[in-house]
Amino acid sequence: MAEKETKTSGKALDIDQLMYELGQYRKFHLFNYFLLSVPLLFYCVYGMNYVFLAADVPYRCVVPECEAANSTEYNPSWLAGALPTGEQEKRCYSHTPMEDHLPCQDGAFTEELRACDHWLYASNDTIVAEFNLACQEWKRTLVGTIHNIGMLVSLPILGYISDRWGRKRALVLSCTLVGAIGTLKAFSVSYEMYVIVEFLETVAGASTFPAAYILTIELVGQDKRVLITSFLGILFVLGGLSFALLAKTFYYWRTFILVVYPPSLLLLSYIYLLPESIRWLLSQNRKAEAVEIIMRAAKMNNVTLSEERMMQLKMEENIETTEAKQDMEEEKSLWIQVLHSPIIIKRLAICSWWWITCTFVFFGLAINSVSLAGDKYTNFMLVVSVEVIAVVINALVLDRIGRKKTLLVAYTICGISCISLTFVPKSIPWLEILLFLIGKIAITQAFSGIYMYTSELFPTHARHTLLGFCSMVGRIGSIIAPQMPLLAIYIDWLPSVLFGTTALIAGALMLTTPETLNTRLPDTISEAEHIAAAPRDPPVSYNETRQ
């Protein structure tokens, strides 16, 4: 709608050309990139904190005949004979001591096993010890599932708020609520209270990244989308590394929460600091506000807009009220238009599967990384660090070979790597880690690219709503992912096969959608439907627009 020709202008306002004239890496834009990077870093710290806060800790049965209930000695001399062999059995059962061999010592136990009712924990760092979750693995993994159910609920709500009342309002609301609600977790007095607050926190904060992403990508023209997406990918890596370092520094879960959550309340100041998306304002016929921000940006960037652009802006600012009302009525019928468009419905279904795959495999591999041999914090940082490779690859190839081919290759490599993990002998751990990292790089590349590709397939006035819908359905994958360690207890090879199979299916579906390389961001459903037939203009440099 924003680029629609008005009765008075004679020629539509070309938003991409406007962005080129404003300059995409000058003071106004750099200031906004900085502002948007802060909530993205916060989001990375909050988004997967259950990996460490609900992490497993070593524990063992308390043997009442041999020690007091409040004993703190984790490895007494008699312990080897008291516990059965096998990691799982050691945690939930103990041998019965012989009455004539008390006090307990090695060799003073029968072969009879009995279930434990009290446990001693090696550390009190996570909620497992705090809420006595020993031998209740399902409760521990349920935290991650509850977290992602909250995301499923959040995304359509905040997506609607973003498209109806603005990107900035959605971002500020999400950031401040997650800080306030998330802080309450530190005061949880029971497991039930913890998971309830976890759910509410995620409902409030899950849309931080989508809102910030859309605000960022709508600041630039078509030729800079890949570069901006790479910038966001680097932020995601830095956020993941910061999360691991903070978790290692403030290893007690209550301390971690009190350190990292309250600072996000400062983002309430973005009400005054952060401008609204120009594209969104124009799509909502709020022309005067859009023009005000454009003129402010031109002044900050020390740019003089062309006479043609100034004339178009003046006409946009004075657009007739009746036409604005007509456009608002068109916006209100968004979902009616979507339901009457088989092309958009098909894309929604396909994009949803892509998102299910990305969240399922991405979070599944990240969660499993802490179970690899070695320090869990180091492993997590290693897995996050290799994501830089995916970001660099995307930056090099997305604008050269296109979105479809890039994502097809990424999904295929991920699928093959994950399935191959099932055939690696335990005696070759380095090969297991190598395939694990290749799969993580590939799914990160797909996840990073799918954000941009999905946003390019849907129109401006519905972009966040439809992107949020795909992301919401995609949370089915992240809801299932935390349960994969529990599944691996029974069938250790099945999680890798599930990861690989879903990735290969996603790659095959990539063949059914249009290429969006060098196309404009569609503003209406009609433009989105015909995106494959749209002219693919070569990128226009800022200098060309000044001539």
FIZA-437329 format. One record per residue (C-alpha): residue number from 1; residue in one letter; x, y, z. Coordinates in steps of 0.001 Angstrom, whole numbers, plus 500000, padded with zeros to 6 digits. Layout:
% residues N
ATOM:NUM:A:X:Y:Z
...
//
This chain:
% residues 547
ATOM:1:M:500000:500000:500000
ATOM:2:A:502880:502356:500795
ATOM:3:E:504075:502426:497182
ATOM:4:K:500600:502788:495690
ATOM:5:E:500143:505646:493271
ATOM:6:T:498015:508404:494771
ATOM:7:K:495560:510676:492980
ATOM:8:T:497768:513687:493499
ATOM:9:S:501292:512427:493182
ATOM:10:G:501196:511039:489649
ATOM:11:K:504016:508643:490530
ATOM:12:A:504311:506219:493423
ATOM:13:L:506807:506803:496183
ATOM:14:D:509613:504254:495737
ATOM:15:I:510622:503386:499302
ATOM:16:D:513756:501468:498277
ATOM:17:Q:515020:504440:496281
ATOM:18:L:514178:506669:499241
ATOM:19:M:516307:504458:501500
ATOM:20:Y:519219:504693:499056
ATOM:21:E:518990:508481:499013
ATOM:22:L:518930:508655:502807
ATOM:23:G:522093:506563:502956
ATOM:24:Q:522049:503215:504713
ATOM:25:Y:525199:503449:506824
ATOM:26:R:525157:507025:508017
ATOM:27:K:524507:508562:511417
ATOM:28:F:520747:507988:511578
ATOM:29:H:520984:504343:510521
ATOM:30:L:524036:503492:512619
ATOM:31:F:522366:504980:515674
ATOM:32:N:519301:502803:515101
ATOM:33:Y:521386:499689:514406
ATOM:34:F:523073:500244:517760
ATOM:35:L:519751:500704:519557
ATOM:36:L:518357:497521:517993
ATOM:37:S:521463:495479:518798
ATOM:38:V:520904:495879:522554
ATOM:39:P:517542:494049:522787
ATOM:40:L:518889:491384:520420
ATOM:41:L:521767:490677:522799
ATOM:42:F:519344:490537:525727
ATOM:43:Y:517125:488156:523780
ATOM:44:C:520002:485736:523194
ATOM:45:V:520726:485617:526927
ATOM:46:Y:517071:485040:527830
ATOM:47:G:516090:482795:524934
ATOM:48:M:517847:479598:526017
ATOM:49:N:518755:480147:529662
ATOM:50:Y:516961:476925:530592
ATOM:51:V:519910:475069:529038
ATOM:52:F:521944:475981:532135
ATOM:53:L:519358:477037:534717
ATOM:54:A:517556:473697:534350
ATOM:55:A:520692:471694:533596
ATOM:56:D:521233:468302:535163
ATOM:57:V:523642:468047:538119
ATOM:58:P:525264:464927:539604
ATOM:59:Y:523301:463394:542457
ATOM:60:R:523127:460106:544336
ATOM:61:C:520895:458252:546768
ATOM:62:V:521159:458931:550495
ATOM:63:V:521675:455602:552310
ATOM:64:P:519981:456159:555698
ATOM:65:E:521751:453226:557405
ATOM:66:C:525125:454706:556544
ATOM:67:E:524728:458495:556775
ATOM:68:A:522537:461232:558163
ATOM:69:A:519799:462753:556030
ATOM:70:N:521605:466107:556090
ATOM:71:S:524995:464657:555162
ATOM:72:T:527159:466783:552859
ATOM:73:E:529885:464218:552022
ATOM:74:Y:529218:463280:548407
ATOM:75:N:531851:460538:547949
ATOM:76:P:532432:458595:551225
ATOM:77:S:534735:455559:551165
ATOM:78:W:531886:453016:551332
ATOM:79:L:529911:454534:548416
ATOM:80:A:531230:452256:545627
ATOM:81:G:529603:449170:547114
ATOM:82:A:526363:450955:547982
ATOM:83:L:525389:451981:544460
ATOM:84:P:524760:449668:541487
ATOM:85:T:526679:449938:538243
ATOM:86:G:525139:451956:535407
ATOM:87:E:524655:455701:535481
ATOM:88:Q:520865:455762:535638
ATOM:89:E:520649:453052:538319
ATOM:90:K:523182:454845:540475
ATOM:91:R:520907:457859:540651
ATOM:92:C:517639:456174:541609
ATOM:93:Y:518528:452918:543425
ATOM:94:S:520935:451642:546058
ATOM:95:H:522029:448280:547434
ATOM:96:T:520713:447229:550819
ATOM:97:P:523423:447162:553540
ATOM:98:M:523986:443956:555529
ATOM:99:E:522884:444374:559140
ATOM:100:D:525886:442480:560519
ATOM:101:H:528362:444658:558603
ATOM:102:L:527429:448019:560066
ATOM:103:P:528877:450624:560158
ATOM:104:C:528955:450655:556356
ATOM:105:Q:532105:449808:554493
ATOM:106:D:533055:448470:551091
ATOM:107:G:531662:444942:550660
ATOM:108:A:528969:445391:553314
ATOM:109:F:526022:445480:550880
ATOM:110:T:523730:442859:549365
ATOM:111:E:522774:442620:545691
ATOM:112:E:519195:443599:546489
ATOM:113:L:518174:446953:545007
ATOM:114:R:515743:449397:546534
ATOM:115:A:514350:452688:545292
ATOM:116:C:515648:455849:546922
ATOM:117:D:513481:458522:548503
ATOM:118:H:516225:461014:549415
ATOM:119:W:519120:462303:547338
ATOM:120:L:522328:464226:547839
ATOM:121:Y:523352:466693:545119
ATOM:122:A:526916:467472:544060
ATOM:123:S:526005:471150:543572
ATOM:124:N:523093:473506:544157
ATOM:125:D:523630:475559:540991
ATOM:126:T:520444:474684:539100
ATOM:127:I:516777:474192:539839
ATOM:128:V:517296:470397:539839
ATOM:129:A:518832:470534:543310
ATOM:130:E:516826:473521:544501
ATOM:131:F:513460:471866:543834
ATOM:132:N:514604:468260:544424
ATOM:133:L:514008:466992:540867
ATOM:134:A:516196:463884:541226
ATOM:135:C:514996:460922:539134
ATOM:136:Q:512350:463154:537538
ATOM:137:E:514076:463879:534248
ATOM:138:W:510761:464766:532627
ATOM:139:K:510310:467709:534988
ATOM:140:R:513721:469064:534074
ATOM:141:T:513185:468801:530299
ATOM:142:L:509643:470137:530668
ATOM:143:V:511064:473577:531505
ATOM:144:G:512376:473963:527949
ATOM:145:T:509105:472727:526510
ATOM:146:I:507075:475167:528644
ATOM:147:H:509420:477949:527529
ATOM:148:N:508727:477201:523873
ATOM:149:I:504986:476819:524382
ATOM:150:G:505135:480380:525688
ATOM:151:M:506805:481408:522435
ATOM:152:L:504029:479745:520439
ATOM:153:V:501447:481810:522352
ATOM:154:S:503460:485026:522186
ATOM:155:L:504319:485296:518507
ATOM:156:P:500831:485788:517031
ATOM:157:I:499888:488242:519806
ATOM:158:L:502973:490426:519460
ATOM:159:G:502914:489984:515682
ATOM:160:Y:499419:491443:515588
ATOM:161:I:500464:494286:517890
ATOM:162:S:503437:494993:515618
ATOM:163:D:501393:495148:512418
ATOM:164:R:498455:496953:514022
ATOM:165:W:500100:499419:516432
ATOM:166:G:503724:499496:515305
ATOM:167:R:507062:497706:515373
ATOM:168:K:508430:499992:518072
ATOM:169:R:505547:499429:520477
ATOM:170:A:505815:495657:520074
ATOM:171:L:509562:495769:520730
ATOM:172:V:509374:498032:523787
ATOM:173:L:506474:496090:525264
ATOM:174:S:508252:492768:524793
ATOM:175:C:511599:493937:526195
ATOM:176:T:510266:495584:529322
ATOM:177:L:507776:492838:530208
ATOM:178:V:510382:490101:529886
ATOM:179:G:512665:492001:532275
ATOM:180:A:509942:492482:534867
ATOM:181:I:508432:489003:534700
ATOM:182:G:511732:487178:534232
ATOM:183:T:513147:488712:537402
ATOM:184:L:510337:487039:539362
ATOM:185:K:511873:483629:538570
ATOM:186:A:514637:484358:541037
ATOM:187:F:512039:484388:543817
ATOM:188:S:510406:481073:542908
ATOM:189:V:509617:478965:545966
ATOM:190:S:508602:475823:544085
ATOM:191:Y:509011:474052:540776
ATOM:192:E:505423:474862:539849
ATOM:193:M:505936:478579:540426
ATOM:194:Y:509141:478492:538381
ATOM:195:V:507528:476946:535280
ATOM:196:I:504503:479279:535478
ATOM:197:V:506778:482344:535545
ATOM:198:E:508910:480777:532778
ATOM:199:F:505791:480522:530615
ATOM:200:L:504639:484102:531319
ATOM:201:E:508139:485464:530731
ATOM:202:T:508304:483814:527331
ATOM:203:V:504826:484985:526340
ATOM:204:A:506030:488517:527078
ATOM:205:G:509476:488350:525513
ATOM:206:A:509434:485879:522629
ATOM:207:S:508764:488564:520008
ATOM:208:T:511808:490669:520841
ATOM:209:F:513906:489198:518053
ATOM:210:P:511218:489253:515301
ATOM:211:A:510288:492853:516120
ATOM:212:A:513922:494011:516164
ATOM:213:Y:514687:492034:513014
ATOM:214:I:511822:493563:511040
ATOM:215:L:512643:497068:512265
ATOM:216:T:516232:496554:511114
ATOM:217:I:515487:495062:507699
ATOM:218:E:512868:497733:506946
ATOM:219:L:515550:500400:507407
ATOM:220:V:517446:499341:504273
ATOM:221:G:516959:498757:500553
ATOM:222:Q:516970:495405:498788
ATOM:223:D:520726:495215:498169
ATOM:224:K:521594:495522:501879
ATOM:225:R:519241:492903:503312
ATOM:226:V:521866:490156:503302
ATOM:227:L:524477:492367:504955
ATOM:228:I:522035:493430:507669
ATOM:229:T:520967:489823:508228
ATOM:230:S:524642:488917:508651
ATOM:231:F:525005:491735:511169
ATOM:232:L:522104:490282:513149
ATOM:233:G:523656:486819:512912
ATOM:234:I:526893:488106:514435
ATOM:235:L:524867:489685:517249
ATOM:236:F:523210:486337:517856
ATOM:237:V:526632:484700:518194
ATOM:238:L:527867:487411:520559
ATOM:239:G:524694:487040:522596
ATOM:240:G:525162:483269:522854
ATOM:241:L:528773:483670:523972
ATOM:242:S:527734:486303:526508
ATOM:243:F:525079:483943:527829
ATOM:244:A:527583:481119:528363
ATOM:245:L:530122:483432:530011
ATOM:246:L:527498:484940:532313
ATOM:247:A:526198:481474:533207
ATOM:248:K:529740:480328:533997
ATOM:249:T:530432:483444:536080
ATOM:250:F:527100:483555:537929
ATOM:251:Y:526545:479812:538096
ATOM:252:Y:523923:479894:540863
ATOM:253:W:520636:480204:539000
ATOM:254:R:519026:482858:541229
ATOM:255:T:522103:485098:540993
ATOM:256:F:522198:484712:537200
ATOM:257:I:518581:485842:536895
ATOM:258:L:519047:488881:539156
ATOM:259:V:522099:489952:537141
ATOM:260:V:520791:489590:533579
ATOM:261:Y:517051:490373:533665
ATOM:262:P:516597:493781:535396
ATOM:263:P:518752:495743:532877
ATOM:264:S:516189:495156:530113
ATOM:265:L:513786:497480:531977
ATOM:266:L:515991:500331:530748
ATOM:267:L:514720:499671:527222
ATOM:268:L:511529:501471:528191
ATOM:269:S:513495:504562:527122
ATOM:270:Y:513170:503375:523503
ATOM:271:I:509734:504972:523480
ATOM:272:Y:511623:508252:523021
ATOM:273:L:514881:507079:521424
ATOM:274:L:513802:504667:518689
ATOM:275:P:511864:505871:515620
ATOM:276:E:509050:503820:514106
ATOM:277:S:509537:501911:510852
ATOM:278:I:509068:504265:507882
ATOM:279:R:507747:501412:505751
ATOM:280:W:505178:500486:508392
ATOM:281:L:503997:504086:508834
ATOM:282:L:503508:504468:505093
ATOM:283:S:501687:501130:504883
ATOM:284:Q:499319:502412:507610
ATOM:285:N:498740:505754:505813
ATOM:286:R:500383:507649:508652
ATOM:287:K:502116:509827:506094
ATOM:288:A:502835:512870:508251
ATOM:289:E:504692:510804:510872
ATOM:290:A:506661:509007:508168
ATOM:291:V:507673:512279:506528
ATOM:292:E:508760:513699:509892
ATOM:293:I:511085:510722:510493
ATOM:294:I:512393:510878:506911
ATOM:295:M:513276:514552:507238
ATOM:296:R:514925:513918:510610
ATOM:297:A:516973:511095:509057
ATOM:298:A:518000:513296:506133
ATOM:299:K:519139:516003:508556
ATOM:300:M:521120:513573:510741
ATOM:301:N:522741:512007:507675
ATOM:302:N:523480:515408:506113
ATOM:303:V:521621:514338:502963
ATOM:304:T:519607:516491:500557
ATOM:305:L:516773:514545:498975
ATOM:306:S:516101:514950:495252
ATOM:307:E:513339:517297:494070
ATOM:308:E:511341:514347:492779
ATOM:309:R:511506:512613:496158
ATOM:310:M:510567:515801:498008
ATOM:311:M:507566:516277:495728
ATOM:312:Q:506460:512680:496324
ATOM:313:L:506833:513106:500093
ATOM:314:K:504817:516300:500010
ATOM:315:M:502058:514597:498098
ATOM:316:E:502162:511605:500444
ATOM:317:E:501890:513943:503407
ATOM:318:N:498820:515646:501933
ATOM:319:I:497079:512474:500793
ATOM:320:E:493287:512696:500920
ATOM:321:T:491632:511412:504097
ATOM:322:T:489052:509391:502141
ATOM:323:E:491786:507391:500417
ATOM:324:A:493527:506763:503752
ATOM:325:K:490284:505413:505184
ATOM:326:Q:489845:503175:502150
ATOM:327:D:493340:501731:502642
ATOM:328:M:492634:501107:506329
ATOM:329:E:489552:499113:505356
ATOM:330:E:491751:497034:503045
ATOM:331:E:494129:496398:505965
ATOM:332:K:491270:495249:508190
ATOM:333:S:490395:492545:505640
ATOM:334:L:493944:491140:505763
ATOM:335:W:493082:487603:506778
ATOM:336:I:490157:487514:504354
ATOM:337:Q:492607:488384:501580
ATOM:338:V:495063:485762:502821
ATOM:339:L:492390:483048:502922
ATOM:340:H:491376:483936:499356
ATOM:341:S:494954:483612:498122
ATOM:342:P:495989:479981:497480
ATOM:343:I:499536:481166:496818
ATOM:344:I:499894:482847:500231
ATOM:345:I:498219:479903:502011
ATOM:346:K:500647:477504:500317
ATOM:347:R:503596:479681:501350
ATOM:348:L:502345:479836:504926
ATOM:349:A:502250:476039:505082
ATOM:350:I:505698:475596:503532
ATOM:351:C:507300:478384:505575
ATOM:352:S:505818:476863:508718
ATOM:353:W:507572:473561:508022
ATOM:354:W:510849:475399:507427
ATOM:355:W:510439:477071:510802
ATOM:356:I:509539:473811:512541
ATOM:357:T:512718:472304:511100
ATOM:358:C:514935:475238:512056
ATOM:359:T:513738:475456:515647
ATOM:360:F:513673:471676:516152
ATOM:361:V:517185:471039:514844
ATOM:362:F:518809:474316:515991
ATOM:363:F:517624:474099:519597
ATOM:364:G:517913:470318:519671
ATOM:365:L:521599:470440:518750
ATOM:366:A:522244:473350:521133
ATOM:367:I:520638:471466:524036
ATOM:368:N:522546:468284:523223
ATOM:369:S:525841:470201:523105
ATOM:370:V:526017:470355:526905
ATOM:371:S:526008:466552:527012
ATOM:372:L:529123:466229:524854
ATOM:373:A:532384:465262:526524
ATOM:374:G:534078:468141:528355
ATOM:375:D:533016:471318:530147
ATOM:376:K:529402:472174:529309
ATOM:377:Y:530063:475921:529147
ATOM:378:T:533010:475455:526790
ATOM:379:N:531002:473091:524609
ATOM:380:F:528138:475553:524374
ATOM:381:M:530498:478398:523454
ATOM:382:L:532146:476190:520805
ATOM:383:V:528783:475322:519248
ATOM:384:V:527751:478992:519278
ATOM:385:S:531102:480172:517900
ATOM:386:V:530891:478033:514765
ATOM:387:E:527706:479910:513894
ATOM:388:V:530006:482701:512667
ATOM:389:I:530928:480390:509783
ATOM:390:A:527264:480139:508815
ATOM:391:V:526862:483930:508965
ATOM:392:V:529917:484483:506746
ATOM:393:I:528755:481866:504221
ATOM:394:N:525337:483521:503991
ATOM:395:A:526919:486938:503515
ATOM:396:L:528975:485589:500610
ATOM:397:V:526401:483487:498771
ATOM:398:L:522842:484728:499431
ATOM:399:D:523237:487650:497014
ATOM:400:R:525235:485596:494515
ATOM:401:I:523485:482264:494074
ATOM:402:G:520159:483267:495618
ATOM:403:R:518059:482385:498656
ATOM:404:K:516607:479106:497369
ATOM:405:K:519868:477393:496388
ATOM:406:T:521610:478540:499569
ATOM:407:L:518888:477261:501861
ATOM:408:L:518449:474036:499864
ATOM:409:V:522145:473217:500284
ATOM:410:A:522077:474172:503984
ATOM:411:Y:519102:471919:504786
ATOM:412:T:520596:469030:502787
ATOM:413:I:524012:469213:504469
ATOM:414:C:522357:469443:507872
ATOM:415:G:520184:466417:507150
ATOM:416:I:523066:464270:505925
ATOM:417:S:525315:465269:508861
ATOM:418:C:522670:464506:511501
ATOM:419:I:521746:461121:510021
ATOM:420:S:525437:460232:509669
ATOM:421:L:525868:460716:513437
ATOM:422:T:524000:457464:514017
ATOM:423:F:526706:455484:512207
ATOM:424:V:529711:456947:514061
ATOM:425:P:531294:454498:516543
ATOM:426:K:531690:455750:520115
ATOM:427:S:535390:455036:519742
ATOM:428:I:535743:457989:517314
ATOM:429:P:534523:460984:519366
ATOM:430:W:536276:463557:517153
ATOM:431:L:534194:462476:514135
ATOM:432:E:531001:462744:516179
ATOM:433:I:531908:466289:517228
ATOM:434:L:532855:467205:513634
ATOM:435:L:529538:466010:512182
ATOM:436:F:527713:467690:515077
ATOM:437:L:529374:471031:514295
ATOM:438:I:528754:470707:510541
ATOM:439:G:525082:470093:511239
ATOM:440:K:524976:473086:513606
ATOM:441:I:526641:475359:511034
ATOM:442:A:524220:474256:508321
ATOM:443:I:521049:474683:510411
ATOM:444:T:522279:478082:511642
ATOM:445:Q:522785:479111:508020
ATOM:446:A:519237:477971:507233
ATOM:447:F:517775:479682:510316
ATOM:448:S:519500:482955:509516
ATOM:449:G:518462:482843:505875
ATOM:450:I:514884:481777:506525
ATOM:451:Y:514200:484943:508543
ATOM:452:M:515073:487080:505543
ATOM:453:Y:513511:484779:502942
ATOM:454:T:510200:484573:504814
ATOM:455:S:510067:488353:505284
ATOM:456:E:510591:488797:501526
ATOM:457:L:507697:486480:500641
ATOM:458:F:505007:488458:502516
ATOM:459:P:503677:492049:502152
ATOM:460:T:504635:494976:504384
ATOM:461:H:501274:495582:506052
ATOM:462:A:501110:491917:507073
ATOM:463:R:504796:491025:507255
ATOM:464:H:505125:490682:511029
ATOM:465:T:501746:488947:511373
ATOM:466:L:502526:486304:508736
ATOM:467:L:506158:485973:509807
ATOM:468:G:504892:485615:513377
ATOM:469:F:502412:482944:512263
ATOM:470:C:505173:480891:510624
ATOM:471:S:507394:481364:513643
ATOM:472:M:504516:480439:515962
ATOM:473:V:503866:477148:514148
ATOM:474:G:507616:476624:514021
ATOM:475:R:507703:476588:517808
ATOM:476:I:506302:473072:517596
ATOM:477:G:509886:472108:516796
ATOM:478:S:511372:473963:519745
ATOM:479:I:508689:472511:522043
ATOM:480:I:509725:468979:521058
ATOM:481:A:513490:469673:521035
ATOM:482:P:514005:469771:524859
ATOM:483:Q:512545:466256:525069
ATOM:484:M:515220:464765:522792
ATOM:485:P:517679:464043:525668
ATOM:486:L:514873:462141:527386
ATOM:487:L:514188:460164:524182
ATOM:488:A:517905:459413:523793
ATOM:489:I:517862:457557:527129
ATOM:490:Y:515697:454897:525493
ATOM:491:I:516802:455067:521811
ATOM:492:D:520076:456957:521586
ATOM:493:W:520191:457189:517758
ATOM:494:L:516611:458366:517170
ATOM:495:P:517052:462130:517867
ATOM:496:S:519763:462436:515196
ATOM:497:V:517603:460615:512640
ATOM:498:L:514641:462884:513409
ATOM:499:F:516837:465982:513055
ATOM:500:G:518191:464789:509712
ATOM:501:T:514868:463673:508234
ATOM:502:T:513048:466938:508971
ATOM:503:A:515952:468890:507443
ATOM:504:L:515896:466858:504223
ATOM:505:I:512124:467368:503859
ATOM:506:A:512589:471126:504367
ATOM:507:G:515203:471155:501624
ATOM:508:A:512848:469419:499206
ATOM:509:L:510089:471971:499926
ATOM:510:M:512520:474760:499029
ATOM:511:L:512019:473798:495374
ATOM:512:T:508355:474915:495448
ATOM:513:T:508726:478645:496250
ATOM:514:P:509949:481633:494184
ATOM:515:E:513409:483144:494287
ATOM:516:T:513455:486611:495908
ATOM:517:L:516968:487679:494952
ATOM:518:N:517009:491342:493831
ATOM:519:T:513233:491752:494219
ATOM:520:R:511567:494567:496087
ATOM:521:L:509878:493933:499412
ATOM:522:P:506201:493468:498411
ATOM:523:D:503784:495925:499994
ATOM:524:T:500484:494260:499061
ATOM:525:I:499236:490686:498831
ATOM:526:S:498934:491091:495065
ATOM:527:E:502609:492049:494809
ATOM:528:A:503566:489125:497047
ATOM:529:E:501586:486707:494873
ATOM:530:H:503418:487820:491735
ATOM:531:I:506856:488076:493286
ATOM:532:A:508287:485470:490907
ATOM:533:A:507231:487581:487928
ATOM:534:A:508400:490882:489423
ATOM:535:P:511353:492577:487698
ATOM:536:R:514581:491816:489475
ATOM:537:D:516243:495180:489484
ATOM:538:P:519985:495211:490068
ATOM:539:P:521055:496878:493311
ATOM:540:V:521251:500661:493002
ATOM:541:S:524068:502415:494794
ATOM:542:Y:523637:505597:496747
ATOM:543:N:525880:507475:494334
ATOM:544:E:523664:506469:491393
ATOM:545:T:520623:507962:493064
ATOM:546:R:522445:511258:493588
ATOM:547:Q:523226:511675:489870
//
